[in-house]
């Protein structure tokens, strides 16, 4: 079937404007910024809100649950109603929720608002990727997705540093949310000006959530896909344990100041980003499966060693940061290879496969974040138990990928349904 010509204000496939590319890239940057920027303020938030570490980490949990729900709902909605409206409305609601977080009177209200932030902000991620699939193909699309992934890797490096500056300069944790609200408002203006409707009415589908669930059932019957997806998800789980517990580990246990803790967190994120960059070169030389096994084994050994050192009462700055750095070196080998190996198992529903990956990532992060704070603000034992446990499950998940054979689309899965859900979840 021929592709309809774009209508007024729409972008022709294969020729995305630079302004559109920049706006989508910045929208993808805002969500990881909202995840990591307020981390240096966790200890102060616990004091001001009259709660413990686990209570503050619930704000991260609700945000991640919101992201998971938003990806599952807003992707299919964009397939039915177009791309522009979900992005604009989602960004507007996210901006308002962020501003309200800055004036939240108590922990309960903050937790609810963080869920709304995650749900609404997911539009910039899931629908933004769908816009790219609408306007670009082949190597052009690959380059654009590469830009989004690069910004996603930079955000965890920049966010804690920026958050540490705001917190230290008397802005406090509320100041962080005002900065995030201002950034989100600028993204809303950019979306209104630079993002056209990229999905003409003739190409919209009515399948919605039903098609997405049908395709999800199809991909989840592939054992190797499930294995690689679990390896990816629990690798992310180890990372989210660290994200949630690092403010207390670095400040309360290792004795860093807010600024020093922000730098230490950013160095860890930089280590993972550099390792991931090196991995893109190694994939052309070594089999992705081998790199994935090496990465997960390295992560497991480093986190297990950190747990044993902590239990022995020998944890200090040098030992702690060294083992965490080694773990991040391994983690950098996991995400790209696990994603590629999982998605190539389900070429008939790559978009749905990608959505399942993203949803599992968010849900695991949401569940694990408050658990690492159960031991209190002055211990690292729950943190390293979580990281080592997730790493072990990720390694064991690879057993599902043994002796796997290529799989074709199930005969009882309508091609149109799979195609629709793939477009919705991309």
C-alpha positions as CSV (number, residue, x, y, z in Angstrom):
1,X,0.0,0.0,0.0
2,X,1.4,3.4,-0.9
3,X,2.1,5.9,1.8
4,X,-0.3,8.9,1.8
5,X,1.2,12.3,1.2
6,X,1.7,14.3,4.3
7,X,-0.9,16.9,4.9
8,X,-0.4,20.5,5.9
9,X,2.0,20.9,8.8
10,X,3.1,17.2,8.5
11,X,6.6,16.0,8.0
12,X,7.5,13.8,5.0
13,X,9.0,10.4,5.8
14,X,12.8,10.4,5.5
15,X,13.2,14.2,5.8
16,X,12.9,15.2,9.5
17,X,13.6,18.9,10.2
18,X,16.5,19.7,12.5
19,X,14.1,21.5,14.9
20,X,11.9,18.4,15.2
21,X,14.9,16.2,15.8
22,X,16.2,18.6,18.5
23,X,12.8,18.8,20.2
24,X,12.3,15.0,20.3
25,X,15.8,14.6,21.7
26,X,15.2,17.1,24.4
27,X,11.9,15.5,25.3
28,X,13.7,12.2,25.8
29,X,16.2,14.0,28.0
30,X,13.6,15.4,30.4
31,X,12.5,12.1,31.8
32,X,15.9,10.8,33.0
33,X,16.5,14.3,34.3
34,X,13.3,14.0,36.4
35,X,14.5,10.6,37.6
36,X,18.0,11.6,38.8
37,X,18.1,15.3,39.5
38,X,16.5,15.2,42.9
39,X,18.5,12.2,44.2
40,X,21.1,14.4,46.1
41,X,18.2,15.8,48.1
42,X,16.9,12.5,49.4
43,X,18.4,12.8,52.9
44,X,17.1,16.3,53.3
45,X,13.7,15.3,52.0
46,X,13.5,12.5,54.6
47,X,14.1,15.0,57.3
48,X,11.7,17.7,56.1
49,X,8.9,15.4,55.3
50,X,9.3,13.4,58.5
51,X,9.9,10.0,56.9
52,X,12.6,7.5,56.4
53,X,14.7,6.4,53.4
54,X,12.1,3.9,52.2
55,X,9.4,6.6,52.4
56,X,11.4,9.1,50.2
57,X,12.2,6.3,47.8
58,X,8.4,5.8,47.3
59,X,8.5,9.0,45.3
60,X,10.8,7.3,42.8
61,X,8.7,4.2,42.8
62,X,5.5,6.1,42.0
63,X,7.3,7.9,39.2
64,X,8.5,4.7,37.6
65,X,5.1,3.0,37.9
66,X,3.7,6.1,36.2
67,X,6.2,5.8,33.4
68,X,5.3,2.1,32.9
69,X,1.6,2.8,32.8
70,X,2.1,5.8,30.5
71,X,4.1,3.8,27.9
72,X,1.4,1.1,27.8
73,X,-1.5,3.6,27.5
74,X,-0.1,6.6,25.5
75,X,1.5,4.5,22.8
76,X,-1.7,2.8,21.6
77,X,-3.6,6.1,22.0
78,X,-1.1,7.8,19.6
79,X,-1.8,5.1,17.1
80,X,-5.5,5.9,17.2
81,X,-5.6,9.7,17.7
82,X,-2.2,10.8,16.2
83,X,1.1,11.8,17.7
84,X,0.9,15.5,18.3
85,X,-2.0,15.6,20.8
86,X,-0.6,13.0,23.2
87,X,2.8,14.7,23.3
88,X,1.4,18.2,23.8
89,X,-1.2,17.1,26.5
90,X,1.3,14.8,28.2
91,X,4.0,17.5,28.4
92,X,1.5,20.1,29.6
93,X,0.1,17.8,32.4
94,X,3.7,16.8,33.3
95,X,4.7,20.4,33.6
96,X,1.8,21.2,35.9
97,X,2.4,18.1,38.1
98,X,6.1,19.0,38.4
99,X,5.3,22.5,39.6
100,X,2.9,21.1,42.1
101,X,5.6,18.7,43.4
102,X,7.6,21.8,44.4
103,X,4.8,22.9,46.7
104,X,3.6,19.5,47.9
105,X,2.7,19.7,51.6
106,X,3.5,16.1,52.5
107,X,4.9,12.8,51.3
108,X,1.5,11.4,50.2
109,X,0.7,14.2,47.9
110,X,4.3,14.1,46.5
111,X,4.0,10.4,45.8
112,X,0.7,10.9,43.9
113,X,2.1,13.9,41.9
114,X,5.3,11.9,41.0
115,X,3.0,9.2,39.5
116,X,1.3,11.8,37.4
117,X,4.7,13.2,36.3
118,X,5.8,9.7,35.2
119,X,2.6,8.9,33.4
120,X,2.3,12.2,31.5
121,X,6.0,12.5,30.8
122,X,6.1,9.0,29.2
123,X,4.5,10.7,26.1
124,X,7.8,12.3,25.3
125,X,9.5,8.9,25.3
126,X,7.1,6.4,23.7
127,X,5.2,8.8,21.4
128,X,8.4,10.6,20.5
129,X,10.0,7.4,19.3
130,X,6.8,6.7,17.2
131,X,7.2,10.1,15.6
132,X,10.7,9.2,14.5
133,X,9.4,5.9,13.0
134,X,6.8,8.0,11.1
135,X,9.2,10.5,9.6
136,X,12.4,8.6,9.0
137,X,13.5,5.1,7.9
138,X,16.7,3.1,7.5
139,X,20.0,4.8,8.5
140,X,18.3,8.1,9.1
141,X,16.1,6.6,11.7
142,X,19.0,4.7,13.3
143,X,20.9,7.9,13.7
144,X,18.0,9.7,15.3
145,X,17.4,6.9,17.7
146,X,21.2,7.0,18.5
147,X,20.8,10.7,19.4
148,X,18.0,9.9,21.8
149,X,20.0,7.1,23.4
150,X,23.1,9.3,23.7
151,X,21.1,12.0,25.6
152,X,19.6,9.3,27.8
153,X,23.1,8.3,28.8
154,X,24.2,11.9,29.4
155,X,21.2,12.8,31.7
156,X,22.3,10.6,34.6
157,X,25.7,12.3,34.5
158,X,24.4,15.8,34.4
159,X,21.3,15.5,36.5
160,X,22.9,14.7,39.9
161,X,25.5,17.5,39.4
162,X,22.8,20.0,38.6
163,X,20.7,18.7,41.5
164,X,23.6,19.0,43.9
165,X,24.2,22.6,42.9
166,X,20.5,23.5,43.4
167,X,20.2,21.7,46.8
168,X,23.5,23.1,48.1
169,X,22.7,26.7,47.1
170,X,19.7,26.8,49.4
171,X,17.2,25.8,46.7
172,X,16.6,22.6,48.5
173,X,14.6,19.7,47.0
174,X,11.7,22.0,46.2
175,X,14.1,24.1,44.1
176,X,15.0,21.1,42.1
177,X,11.3,20.6,41.1
178,X,11.0,24.3,40.2
179,X,13.9,23.8,37.8
180,X,12.4,20.7,36.4
181,X,9.0,22.5,35.9
182,X,10.8,25.3,34.0
183,X,12.6,22.8,31.8
184,X,9.4,20.9,31.1
185,X,7.5,24.2,30.3
186,X,10.2,25.0,27.7
187,X,9.8,21.6,26.2
188,X,6.0,22.2,26.0
189,X,6.6,25.4,24.0
190,X,9.0,23.6,21.7
191,X,6.5,20.8,21.2
192,X,3.8,23.3,20.3
193,X,6.0,25.1,17.8
194,X,8.2,22.3,16.3
195,X,6.3,19.0,16.4
196,X,3.7,18.6,13.6
197,X,1.3,15.8,13.3
198,X,3.3,13.0,11.8
199,X,0.6,10.3,11.5
200,X,-2.1,11.1,8.9
201,X,-5.6,10.0,9.6
202,X,-5.4,7.5,6.7
203,X,-2.7,5.6,8.6
204,X,-4.3,5.6,12.0
205,X,-5.5,2.3,13.4
206,X,-8.4,1.4,15.7
207,X,-6.7,-1.6,17.3
208,X,-5.5,0.3,20.4
209,X,-4.7,-1.6,23.6
210,X,-6.3,-4.9,22.4
211,X,-3.8,-5.1,19.5
212,X,-0.9,-4.3,21.9
213,X,-1.9,-7.1,24.3
214,X,-2.4,-9.6,21.5
215,X,1.1,-8.9,20.2
216,X,2.5,-9.0,23.7
217,X,1.1,-12.5,24.2
218,X,2.8,-13.5,21.0
219,X,6.3,-12.3,21.9
220,X,6.1,-13.7,25.4
221,X,5.7,-17.2,24.1
222,X,9.3,-17.1,22.8
223,X,11.5,-18.5,25.5
224,X,14.8,-16.9,24.4
225,X,13.1,-13.5,24.1
226,X,11.9,-13.9,27.7
227,X,15.4,-14.8,28.8
228,X,17.0,-11.8,27.2
229,X,14.2,-9.5,28.4
230,X,14.6,-10.7,32.0
231,X,18.4,-10.3,31.8
232,X,17.8,-6.7,30.6
233,X,15.1,-6.0,33.2
234,X,17.0,-7.3,36.2
235,X,20.2,-5.6,35.0
236,X,18.1,-2.4,35.1
237,X,16.9,-3.5,38.5
238,X,20.4,-3.6,39.9
239,X,20.9,0.0,38.5
240,X,17.6,1.2,40.1
241,X,18.7,-0.3,43.4
242,X,21.8,1.9,43.2
243,X,19.9,5.0,42.0
244,X,17.5,4.7,45.0
245,X,20.1,3.9,47.6
246,X,23.1,5.8,46.4
247,X,22.2,9.2,48.1
248,X,22.2,7.4,51.5
249,X,25.2,5.2,50.7
250,X,27.3,8.1,49.5
251,X,26.2,10.7,52.1
252,X,25.2,8.8,55.3
253,X,27.5,5.7,55.0
254,X,30.6,6.9,53.1
255,X,30.4,10.5,54.5
256,X,30.4,12.5,51.3
257,X,28.9,16.0,51.2
258,X,26.0,16.7,48.8
259,X,28.3,18.0,46.1
260,X,30.8,15.2,46.5
261,X,28.1,12.6,46.4
262,X,26.7,14.2,43.2
263,X,30.2,14.0,41.6
264,X,30.6,10.4,42.7
265,X,27.2,9.4,41.3
266,X,28.0,11.1,38.0
267,X,31.3,9.3,37.7
268,X,29.5,6.0,38.0
269,X,27.0,7.0,35.3
270,X,29.9,8.2,33.1
271,X,31.6,4.8,33.6
272,X,28.5,2.9,32.4
273,X,28.1,5.3,29.4
274,X,31.7,4.9,28.3
275,X,31.5,1.1,28.7
276,X,28.3,1.1,26.6
277,X,30.1,3.2,24.0
278,X,33.0,0.7,23.9
279,X,30.5,-2.1,23.6
280,X,29.2,-0.7,20.3
281,X,32.7,-1.3,18.9
282,X,33.1,-4.7,20.5
283,X,29.9,-6.0,19.0
284,X,31.5,-6.0,15.6
285,X,34.3,-8.2,16.8
286,X,32.7,-10.5,19.4
287,X,29.3,-12.2,19.6
288,X,26.7,-10.1,21.4
289,X,25.7,-13.1,23.6
290,X,29.3,-13.5,24.8
291,X,29.5,-9.8,25.7
292,X,26.2,-10.0,27.5
293,X,27.5,-13.0,29.6
294,X,30.7,-11.2,30.4
295,X,28.9,-8.0,31.4
296,X,26.4,-9.7,33.7
297,X,29.1,-11.9,35.3
298,X,31.2,-8.8,36.0
299,X,28.2,-7.1,37.5
300,X,27.4,-10.1,39.7
301,X,31.0,-10.5,41.0
302,X,31.3,-6.8,41.8
303,X,28.0,-6.5,43.6
304,X,28.5,-9.7,45.5
305,X,32.0,-8.5,46.6
306,X,30.5,-5.2,47.7
307,X,27.8,-7.1,49.8
308,X,30.4,-9.3,51.5
309,X,32.7,-6.3,52.2
310,X,29.8,-4.5,53.8
311,X,28.7,-7.4,55.9
312,X,32.3,-7.8,57.1
313,X,32.3,-4.1,58.2
314,X,35.1,-3.2,55.8
315,X,33.3,-0.9,53.4
316,X,35.0,2.4,52.8
317,X,35.2,5.1,50.1
318,X,38.0,3.5,48.1
319,X,36.6,-0.1,48.2
320,X,33.0,1.0,47.7
321,X,33.6,3.2,44.7
322,X,36.0,0.8,43.1
323,X,33.5,-2.1,43.3
324,X,30.7,0.1,42.1
325,X,32.8,1.2,39.2
326,X,33.6,-2.3,38.2
327,X,29.9,-3.2,38.4
328,X,29.1,-0.2,36.1
329,X,31.7,-1.4,33.6
330,X,29.8,-4.7,33.4
331,X,26.5,-2.9,33.3
332,X,27.5,-1.0,30.2
333,X,27.9,-4.2,28.3
334,X,24.4,-5.4,29.2
335,X,21.8,-2.9,28.0
336,X,22.5,-2.6,24.3
337,X,23.3,-6.3,23.7
338,X,20.4,-7.6,25.8
339,X,18.0,-5.3,23.9
340,X,19.3,-6.2,20.5
341,X,19.2,-9.9,21.2
342,X,15.7,-9.7,22.6
343,X,14.2,-7.7,19.8
344,X,15.8,-9.8,17.0
345,X,13.9,-12.7,18.4
346,X,10.6,-11.1,17.5
347,X,11.1,-9.3,14.2
348,X,7.3,-9.6,13.5
349,X,6.5,-7.5,16.6
350,X,9.6,-5.5,17.3
351,X,7.7,-2.5,18.7
352,X,5.8,-4.6,21.1
353,X,8.9,-6.4,22.2
354,X,10.5,-3.0,22.9
355,X,7.5,-1.9,24.9
356,X,7.7,-5.0,27.1
357,X,11.3,-4.3,27.7
358,X,10.6,-0.7,28.8
359,X,7.6,-1.6,30.9
360,X,9.5,-4.4,32.8
361,X,12.4,-1.9,33.4
362,X,10.1,0.7,34.9
363,X,8.1,-1.8,37.0
364,X,11.1,-3.5,38.5
365,X,12.6,-0.1,39.3
366,X,9.4,0.9,40.9
367,X,9.2,-2.2,43.1
368,X,12.9,-2.3,44.1
369,X,13.4,1.4,44.9
370,X,11.7,1.4,48.3
371,X,13.0,-2.0,49.3
372,X,16.6,-0.8,49.5
373,X,15.6,1.7,52.2
374,X,14.0,-0.8,54.5
375,X,17.2,-1.1,56.7
376,X,17.3,2.6,57.4
377,X,19.3,5.6,56.2
378,X,22.7,4.5,57.7
379,X,23.3,1.0,56.2
380,X,24.3,-0.2,52.7
381,X,23.4,-3.9,53.3
382,X,19.9,-3.7,51.7
383,X,21.3,-1.8,48.7
384,X,23.9,-4.4,47.9
385,X,21.6,-7.3,48.6
386,X,19.3,-5.8,46.0
387,X,22.0,-5.2,43.5
388,X,23.6,-8.7,43.9
389,X,20.2,-10.4,43.9
390,X,19.1,-8.7,40.7
391,X,22.5,-9.5,39.1
392,X,22.1,-13.2,40.0
393,X,18.6,-13.4,38.5
394,X,19.8,-11.7,35.3
395,X,22.6,-14.3,35.0
396,X,20.2,-17.2,35.6
397,X,17.8,-15.7,33.1
398,X,20.3,-16.5,30.3
399,X,19.6,-20.2,30.9
400,X,16.3,-19.6,29.0
401,X,18.2,-18.6,25.9
402,X,20.2,-21.9,25.6
403,X,19.6,-24.0,22.5
404,X,17.2,-21.4,21.1
405,X,16.1,-21.5,17.5
406,X,14.8,-18.7,15.3
407,X,11.1,-18.2,15.7
408,X,8.5,-17.1,13.2
409,X,5.3,-15.1,13.9
410,X,2.6,-17.4,15.3
411,X,0.0,-18.5,12.8
412,X,-2.8,-17.3,14.9
413,X,-1.5,-13.8,15.3
414,X,-2.9,-11.4,12.7
415,X,-0.2,-9.5,10.9
416,X,-2.2,-6.3,11.0
417,X,-2.5,-6.5,14.8
418,X,1.2,-7.0,15.2
419,X,2.0,-4.2,12.9
420,X,-0.4,-1.9,14.7
421,X,1.0,-2.7,18.1
422,X,4.6,-2.4,16.9
423,X,3.9,1.1,15.7
424,X,2.1,2.0,18.9
425,X,4.8,0.8,21.2
426,X,7.9,1.9,19.3
